[in-house]
Amino acid sequence: MLFLAEPVIPFDWHRVLFTENASPAFLLEVVFRCVATYLMLLGALRVTGRRGVRQLSIFELSIILALGSAAGDTMFYHDTPLLPVLIVFVMVSGMYWFFNRLTEWFPRFSDWLEGKPVLLVEDGRINTKNLNNINLTQKELFGELRQQQVEHLGQVRRAYMEATGDLSAYFFAPDEAAPGLPIWPELLAASQRRVEAAGPHACCKCGHGQELARGEAATCPMCQANEWVPVCDAKRRA
């Protein structure tokens, strides 16, 4: 609002540090509220177990958001009583336990609730359909693989996106890896539609490899892309 009903005095330290409806002694109640709410949070995390402190699934994130909203308001709002918040913690923790039991009894329900692993790389080639279905870009996928010391897709036997958002990768033995699409950004930036030198090249979109003649402009038979880079045959070292 451009105009206020009452003028505001700048740097009114009583207004800045306290509220009009609460005395300075209310700060002691804030201390008590923080201790009580923190203990309730610890109790809720004990119910969720160790999974609650690792990377969260969508279901676990919804639990944390629900508890965080209840906990934050209770810590310092004087008009938020503790008993209803305690009921919220008990109900949310109970629902977490109940839904965990449902995921054990009904695997399909678990897949719907938390998602299931998605195959993204198979035998050195990208499953572009699965990649698009989970709204993951090739740049993000390659970034995850580079963090696992991958230089080209020929080193990767299979890679899955887990329900938690982690990327799990399985590799060929060094003597079994075939040349593949390099995933270094500077090499991908030098992609060509008409190759400058004859030899094995890899499709920049899916990683399919084939021999191309000098000056040839080819279309990938797997994904219909038309940009290529020379394959990389580096051996992976763990």
Summary of the structure (lengths in Angstrom):
residues: 238
radius of gyration: 27.7
end to end distance: 60.5
largest distance: 82.7
contacts: 623
relative contact order: 0.09
helix: 44%
strand: 15%
